[in-house]
Amino acid sequence: MHVYTKTGDDGTTGLYTGERVKKNSLRVEVYGTIDEANSALAMSRSFAKSNEVKQKIYNLQKLMSLLMADLASLNKPLMITAKNISDIENDIDEIESKLPKLTAFIIPGDSQAGSFLDLARTITRRAERKLLTLAESEEVHEVDRILINRISDYCFMLMRLEDQIVNH
């Protein structure tokens, strides 16, 4: 099988469920932006010094793939569940309990991995804004909307954890 299929030469792409949509549709823009964040996570994982952070990023990347599949699917059972959200919330709480209390804004850049995690956070925030715009005209599942919000928070906490480990 070739990497090029020529099916997109007309400016369309296939959703996970087979429907053809324009490549510049808002739905494609949303999951494409999540894919960008996932690439920033890959860079972060490659530079992470902490094996704990590397594993958490890897797990997050797998979860983001499920989120993209949800967004690229119409009328299919959800891949993201409320448990995915509670798992991330629990992990955020666990990380937060290990770190000093925040007393000021953080300026990213203390580590390469942390910098890429902050980039993933900001790309995820952009994806969230696009997702909210999509939800104004098309169906967006609540769990997907909530998860994207938690992912940006999670990236922030992973950045703090990695920077804490690197700086000590």
C-alpha positions as CSV (number, residue, x, y, z in Angstrom):
1,M,0.0,0.0,0.0
2,H,1.3,3.5,-0.9
3,V,1.4,6.4,1.5
4,Y,-0.3,8.4,-1.2
5,T,-3.8,7.3,-2.0
6,K,-4.8,10.1,-4.4
7,T,-8.3,10.2,-2.8
8,G,-7.6,13.6,-1.3
9,D,-6.5,15.2,-4.5
10,D,-9.9,16.8,-4.8
11,G,-9.5,18.6,-1.5
12,T,-11.4,16.1,0.6
13,T,-10.5,13.6,3.3
14,G,-12.1,10.6,4.8
15,L,-13.4,10.6,8.3
16,Y,-12.8,7.5,10.5
17,T,-16.3,6.4,9.7
18,G,-15.9,6.8,6.0
19,E,-17.7,10.0,5.2
20,R,-15.8,12.4,2.9
21,V,-15.4,16.0,4.0
22,K,-13.4,19.0,2.9
23,K,-9.9,19.1,4.3
24,N,-10.5,22.6,5.5
25,S,-13.7,21.7,7.4
26,L,-13.8,22.8,11.0
27,R,-14.1,19.2,12.2
28,V,-10.8,18.3,10.4
29,E,-9.3,21.5,11.7
30,V,-10.1,20.5,15.2
31,Y,-8.6,17.0,15.1
32,G,-5.7,18.3,13.0
33,T,-4.9,20.8,15.8
34,I,-5.1,18.0,18.4
35,D,-2.6,16.1,16.1
36,E,-0.3,19.1,16.3
37,A,-0.5,19.0,20.1
38,N,0.3,15.3,20.0
39,S,3.4,16.1,17.9
40,A,4.5,18.6,20.6
41,L,3.9,15.8,23.2
42,A,6.1,13.5,21.1
43,M,8.9,16.1,21.2
44,S,8.5,16.5,24.9
45,R,8.6,12.8,25.5
46,S,11.8,12.5,23.5
47,F,13.5,15.1,25.7
48,A,12.0,14.2,29.1
49,K,14.5,13.2,31.8
50,S,11.9,11.6,34.0
51,N,10.7,8.1,33.2
52,E,7.5,8.9,35.1
53,V,6.8,11.9,32.9
54,K,7.8,10.0,29.7
55,Q,5.2,7.3,30.6
56,K,2.5,9.8,31.4
57,I,3.1,11.6,28.1
58,Y,3.0,8.3,26.2
59,N,-0.3,7.4,27.8
60,L,-1.6,10.9,27.0
61,Q,-0.6,10.5,23.4
62,K,-2.6,7.3,23.2
63,L,-5.6,9.0,24.8
64,M,-5.3,11.9,22.3
65,S,-5.4,9.4,19.5
66,L,-8.8,8.2,20.8
67,L,-10.0,11.8,21.1
68,M,-9.1,12.4,17.4
69,A,-10.9,9.2,16.5
70,D,-14.0,10.4,18.3
71,L,-13.9,13.7,16.5
72,A,-13.3,12.0,13.1
73,S,-16.3,9.7,13.6
74,L,-19.9,10.4,13.0
75,N,-22.7,8.3,14.6
76,K,-20.2,5.8,16.2
77,P,-19.9,4.8,19.9
78,L,-17.6,7.1,21.9
79,M,-14.0,6.1,22.5
80,I,-13.6,8.7,25.3
81,T,-15.4,8.0,28.5
82,A,-16.0,9.8,31.8
83,K,-13.4,7.4,33.3
84,N,-10.7,8.9,31.0
85,I,-11.5,12.3,32.4
86,S,-11.5,11.2,36.0
87,D,-8.2,9.3,35.5
88,I,-6.6,12.5,34.2
89,E,-8.1,14.5,37.1
90,N,-6.7,12.0,39.6
91,D,-3.3,12.2,38.0
92,I,-3.3,16.0,38.0
93,D,-4.2,15.9,41.7
94,E,-1.4,13.4,42.4
95,I,1.1,15.5,40.6
96,E,-0.1,18.7,42.3
97,S,0.4,17.1,45.7
98,K,4.1,16.5,44.9
99,L,4.8,20.0,43.8
100,P,5.2,23.3,45.7
101,K,2.2,25.5,45.8
102,L,2.0,28.0,42.9
103,T,2.4,31.6,44.1
104,A,3.1,33.3,40.8
105,F,2.8,32.8,37.0
106,I,5.3,30.3,35.6
107,I,7.5,31.3,32.7
108,P,8.2,28.1,30.7
109,G,11.6,27.1,29.5
110,D,13.4,25.5,32.4
111,S,13.7,22.3,30.4
112,Q,13.4,21.1,26.8
113,A,10.6,18.6,27.7
114,G,8.8,21.2,29.8
115,S,9.0,23.7,27.0
116,F,7.4,21.3,24.6
117,L,4.8,20.4,27.2
118,D,3.9,24.1,27.4
119,L,3.7,24.2,23.6
120,A,1.4,21.2,23.7
121,R,-0.7,23.0,26.3
122,T,-1.1,26.1,24.1
123,I,-1.9,24.1,21.0
124,T,-4.5,22.1,23.0
125,R,-6.1,25.4,24.1
126,R,-6.4,26.4,20.5
127,A,-7.9,23.0,19.7
128,E,-10.4,23.6,22.5
129,R,-11.4,27.0,21.1
130,K,-11.9,25.4,17.6
131,L,-13.9,22.5,19.2
132,L,-16.2,25.0,20.9
133,T,-16.8,26.7,17.6
134,L,-17.5,23.3,16.0
135,A,-20.0,22.6,18.7
136,E,-22.0,25.6,17.7
137,S,-22.9,24.0,14.3
138,E,-22.2,20.2,14.7
139,E,-22.6,17.6,17.4
140,V,-19.7,17.4,19.8
141,H,-19.8,15.0,22.6
142,E,-19.6,16.5,26.1
143,V,-16.8,14.1,27.2
144,D,-14.7,15.2,24.3
145,R,-15.2,18.8,25.2
146,I,-14.3,18.3,28.8
147,L,-11.3,16.1,28.1
148,I,-9.7,18.6,25.8
149,N,-10.0,21.1,28.7
150,R,-8.4,18.7,31.1
151,I,-5.6,17.8,28.7
152,S,-4.3,21.4,28.6
153,D,-4.3,21.4,32.5
154,Y,-2.5,18.1,32.5
155,C,0.2,19.3,30.1
156,F,0.8,22.2,32.5
157,M,1.1,19.9,35.5
158,L,3.4,17.5,33.5
159,M,5.6,20.6,32.6
160,R,5.8,21.5,36.3
161,L,6.7,17.9,37.3
162,E,9.4,17.6,34.6
163,D,10.9,21.0,35.5
164,Q,10.8,20.1,39.2
165,I,12.7,16.8,38.5
166,V,15.2,18.5,36.2
167,N,15.9,21.4,38.6
168,H,16.5,19.1,41.6
